[in-house]
Amino acid sequence: MRGKKSRKKTGRHLYDYEKLLPFSHMQMDTKYILDKKSLPASAYNHVRIRGLPLYEWNIIDAKTRIKFTGDLSKNCVKTDYCISLR
């Protein structure tokens, strides 16, 4: 039986972490929560019927790796006031 091959990570980093200051570079991604392929039918229907938030966003600080997560409901897409932190 053969063992797993280890892969050396060689390549460029996105940032020079030694010179980077906390909260100077942030990475953001968004996710559509109501994905019919990944959710069971009961969970999908629950989110739809209850009007729960449909979008989630994550912001990660590149230096400290502190993560902020929030959600955005369909009714609040046009305003900045409906963003809620978790």
Phi and psi in degrees as GROMACS dihedral restraints (atoms count N, CA, C in turn):
[ dihedral_restraints ]
;  ai    aj    ak    al  type     phi  dphi    fc
    3     4     5     6     1   -89.7    20    10
    4     5     6     7     1   144.3    20    10
    6     7     8     9     1   -81.0    20    10
    7     8     9    10     1   168.5    20    10
    9    10    11    12     1   -72.6    20    10
   10    11    12    13     1   140.0    20    10
   12    13    14    15     1   -81.5    20    10
   13    14    15    16     1   136.0    20    10
   15    16    17    18     1   -94.5    20    10
   16    17    18    19     1   144.5    20    10
   18    19    20    21     1  -111.6    20    10
   19    20    21    22     1   126.7    20    10
   21    22    23    24     1   -77.7    20    10
   22    23    24    25     1   134.8    20    10
   24    25    26    27     1   -90.0    20    10
   25    26    27    28     1   101.7    20    10
   27    28    29    30     1  -121.6    20    10
   28    29    30    31     1   133.8    20    10
   30    31    32    33     1   158.3    20    10
   31    32    33    34     1   177.3    20    10
   33    34    35    36     1   -83.4    20    10
   34    35    36    37     1   144.5    20    10
   36    37    38    39     1   -84.5    20    10
   37    38    39    40     1   155.5    20    10
   39    40    41    42     1   -69.5    20    10
   40    41    42    43     1   -29.9    20    10
   42    43    44    45     1  -133.2    20    10
   43    44    45    46     1   157.9    20    10
   45    46    47    48     1   -89.0    20    10
   46    47    48    49     1    95.1    20    10
   48    49    50    51     1   -66.0    20    10
   49    50    51    52     1   -23.3    20    10
   51    52    53    54     1   -69.3    20    10
   52    53    54    55     1   -36.4    20    10
   54    55    56    57     1   -93.3    20    10
   55    56    57    58     1   -11.2    20    10
   57    58    59    60     1   -74.5    20    10
   58    59    60    61     1   136.0    20    10
   60    61    62    63     1   -94.8    20    10
   61    62    63    64     1   147.8    20    10
   63    64    65    66     1   -57.2    20    10
   64    65    66    67     1   137.6    20    10
   66    67    68    69     1    64.6    20    10
   67    68    69    70     1    20.3    20    10
   69    70    71    72     1   -92.4    20    10
   70    71    72    73     1   -24.9    20    10
   72    73    74    75     1  -133.4    20    10
   73    74    75    76     1   123.5    20    10
   75    76    77    78     1  -119.0    20    10
   76    77    78    79     1   146.3    20    10
   78    79    80    81     1  -113.8    20    10
   79    80    81    82     1   131.7    20    10
   81    82    83    84     1  -125.1    20    10
   82    83    84    85     1   139.8    20    10
   84    85    86    87     1  -139.4    20    10
   85    86    87    88     1   157.9    20    10
   87    88    89    90     1  -125.3    20    10
   88    89    90    91     1   157.1    20    10
   90    91    92    93     1  -141.6    20    10
   91    92    93    94     1   135.5    20    10
   93    94    95    96     1   -86.4    20    10
   94    95    96    97     1   114.2    20    10
   96    97    98    99     1   -74.2    20    10
   97    98    99   100     1   -38.1    20    10
   99   100   101   102     1   -82.3    20    10
  100   101   102   103     1    69.4    20    10
  102   103   104   105     1   -99.4    20    10
  103   104   105   106     1   110.8    20    10
  105   106   107   108     1   -63.8    20    10
  106   107   108   109     1   -29.9    20    10
  108   109   110   111     1   -74.6    20    10
  109   110   111   112     1   -29.8    20    10
  111   112   113   114     1   -98.6    20    10
  112   113   114   115     1   -16.3    20    10
  114   115   116   117     1  -101.8    20    10
  115   116   117   118     1   145.2    20    10
  117   118   119   120     1   -63.8    20    10
  118   119   120   121     1   154.3    20    10
  120   121   122   123     1   -56.7    20    10
  121   122   123   124     1   -38.9    20    10
  123   124   125   126     1   -65.9    20    10
  124   125   126   127     1   -41.2    20    10
  126   127   128   129     1   -68.6    20    10
  127   128   129   130     1   -41.0    20    10
  129   130   131   132     1   -59.8    20    10
  130   131   132   133     1   -47.8    20    10
  132   133   134   135     1   -66.1    20    10
  133   134   135   136     1   -37.2    20    10
  135   136   137   138     1   -61.6    20    10
  136   137   138   139     1   -46.1    20    10
  138   139   140   141     1   -63.0    20    10
  139   140   141   142     1   -43.4    20    10
  141   142   143   144     1   -64.8    20    10
  142   143   144   145     1   -48.3    20    10
  144   145   146   147     1   -67.6    20    10
  145   146   147   148     1   -41.7    20    10
  147   148   149   150     1   -80.0    20    10
  148   149   150   151     1    -9.9    20    10
  150   151   152   153     1    70.0    20    10
  151   152   153   154     1    33.3    20    10
  153   154   155   156     1   -71.8    20    10
  154   155   156   157     1   161.5    20    10
  156   157   158   159     1   -56.5    20    10
  157   158   159   160     1   141.4    20    10
  159   160   161   162     1   -99.9    20    10
  160   161   162   163     1   -17.3    20    10
  162   163   164   165     1  -125.2    20    10
  163   164   165   166     1   145.1    20    10
  165   166   167   168     1  -126.0    20    10
  166   167   168   169     1   143.2    20    10
  168   169   170   171     1  -127.7    20    10
  169   170   171   172     1   149.3    20    10
  171   172   173   174     1  -130.5    20    10
  172   173   174   175     1   135.7    20    10
  174   175   176   177     1  -124.9    20    10
  175   176   177   178     1   127.9    20    10
  177   178   179   180     1  -121.7    20    10
  178   179   180   181     1   130.6    20    10
  180   181   182   183     1   -75.3    20    10
  181   182   183   184     1   128.3    20    10
  183   184   185   186     1   -65.8    20    10
  184   185   186   187     1   -34.0    20    10
  186   187   188   189     1   -80.7    20    10
  187   188   189   190     1   -54.2    20    10
  189   190   191   192     1   -91.8    20    10
  190   191   192   193     1   -15.7    20    10
  192   193   194   195     1    64.9    20    10
  193   194   195   196     1    22.5    20    10
  195   196   197   198     1   -70.3    20    10
  196   197   198   199     1   135.0    20    10
  198   199   200   201     1  -115.7    20    10
  199   200   201   202     1   132.8    20    10
  201   202   203   204     1  -113.4    20    10
  202   203   204   205     1   133.3    20    10
  204   205   206   207     1  -127.4    20    10
  205   206   207   208     1   140.9    20    10
  207   208   209   210     1  -151.2    20    10
  208   209   210   211     1   175.8    20    10
  210   211   212   213     1  -134.3    20    10
  211   212   213   214     1   163.2    20    10
  213   214   215   216     1  -139.7    20    10
  214   215   216   217     1   122.7    20    10
  216   217   218   219     1   -86.9    20    10
  217   218   219   220     1   163.3    20    10
  219   220   221   222     1   -61.4    20    10
  220   221   222   223     1   -35.2    20    10
  222   223   224   225     1   -73.2    20    10
  223   224   225   226     1   -17.0    20    10
  225   226   227   228     1  -108.8    20    10
  226   227   228   229     1    10.9    20    10
  228   229   230   231     1   -60.4    20    10
  229   230   231   232     1   -32.2    20    10
  231   232   233   234     1   -85.5    20    10
  232   233   234   235     1    -8.8    20    10
  234   235   236   237     1  -120.2    20    10
  235   236   237   238     1   157.8    20    10
  237   238   239   240     1   -90.0    20    10
  238   239   240   241     1    -8.7    20    10
  240   241   242   243     1   -85.2    20    10
  241   242   243   244     1    -9.9    20    10
  243   244   245   246     1   -95.6    20    10
  244   245   246   247     1     3.9    20    10
  246   247   248   249     1   -74.1    20    10
  247   248   249   250     1   131.5    20    10
  249   250   251   252     1  -125.1    20    10
  250   251   252   253     1   135.4    20    10
  252   253   254   255     1   -86.9    20    10
  253   254   255   256     1   146.3    20    10
